[in-house]
Amino acid sequence: MVWDGETMDYAYRVSYKEFVGPIPRGKLICHHCDVPMCIRPDHLFVGDHVSNYFDSLSKGRRVESEKHWFASPCTVK
């Protein structure tokens, strides 16, 4: 969590707001890379719970029993 100047928020949400634009009310910020800690703006997109679920399912990355994101390297450039 980081301070965005007004409230505490997740770093990837702050990154999206700073580099892409406002987050529509009721929407999530999802990761193309499926790495929850990633803050790269080009890896982030707006979605909802359903689209986020099907995005991860379509990539074969929907694994309920393990922390799969530790196996996916993602670096900030």
C-alpha positions as CSV (number, residue, x, y, z in Angstrom):
1,M,0.0,0.0,0.0
2,V,1.2,3.5,-0.8
3,W,0.0,7.0,-0.1
4,D,-1.3,8.6,-3.3
5,G,-1.6,12.1,-1.9
6,E,-5.2,11.6,-0.7
7,T,-5.6,8.0,0.5
8,M,-3.8,4.7,0.9
9,D,-4.0,2.6,-2.2
10,Y,-2.3,-0.3,-3.9
11,A,0.8,0.6,-5.8
12,Y,-0.5,-0.8,-9.1
13,R,-3.7,1.4,-8.8
14,V,-1.6,4.5,-8.1
15,S,0.6,3.6,-11.1
16,Y,-2.5,3.2,-13.3
17,K,-4.0,6.5,-12.2
18,E,-0.7,8.4,-12.6
19,F,0.3,7.1,-16.1
20,V,-3.0,6.0,-17.7
21,G,-5.9,7.9,-16.2
22,P,-8.7,7.6,-13.7
23,I,-10.2,4.3,-12.7
24,P,-13.9,4.1,-13.6
25,R,-16.1,3.7,-10.5
26,G,-16.8,0.0,-9.7
27,K,-13.9,-1.3,-11.9
28,L,-10.7,-3.2,-11.0
29,I,-7.2,-2.8,-12.3
30,C,-6.1,-6.1,-13.8
31,H,-2.7,-7.3,-14.9
32,H,-1.9,-8.6,-18.4
33,C,1.2,-10.2,-16.8
34,D,-0.8,-11.8,-13.9
35,V,1.8,-10.5,-11.4
36,P,-0.2,-8.8,-8.7
37,M,2.8,-6.8,-7.5
38,C,3.6,-5.4,-11.0
39,I,3.2,-1.6,-11.4
40,R,4.1,-1.3,-15.1
41,P,1.4,0.8,-16.7
42,D,1.6,-1.2,-20.0
43,H,0.8,-4.4,-17.9
44,L,-2.4,-2.9,-16.4
45,F,-5.9,-2.7,-17.7
46,V,-9.4,-1.9,-16.5
47,G,-11.8,-4.8,-15.9
48,D,-14.2,-6.3,-13.4
49,H,-14.2,-9.5,-11.4
50,V,-15.7,-11.6,-14.2
51,S,-13.3,-10.3,-16.9
52,N,-10.3,-10.7,-14.6
53,Y,-11.3,-14.3,-13.9
54,F,-11.8,-15.2,-17.5
55,D,-8.5,-13.4,-18.5
56,S,-6.6,-15.6,-16.1
57,L,-8.5,-18.7,-17.1
58,S,-7.8,-18.1,-20.8
59,K,-4.1,-17.9,-20.1
60,G,-4.1,-21.1,-18.1
61,R,-3.0,-19.2,-15.0
62,R,-6.0,-19.8,-12.8
63,V,-4.4,-21.9,-10.1
64,E,-6.2,-21.9,-6.8
65,S,-3.8,-23.9,-4.7
66,E,-0.5,-22.1,-5.2
67,K,0.9,-18.6,-5.4
68,H,1.6,-18.8,-9.1
69,W,2.8,-15.2,-9.5
70,F,6.1,-16.0,-7.8
71,A,7.0,-18.2,-10.8
72,S,6.4,-15.3,-13.3
73,P,9.3,-12.8,-13.4
74,C,8.2,-9.3,-13.9
75,T,10.6,-6.3,-13.9
76,V,9.9,-2.6,-13.7
77,K,11.7,-0.7,-16.5
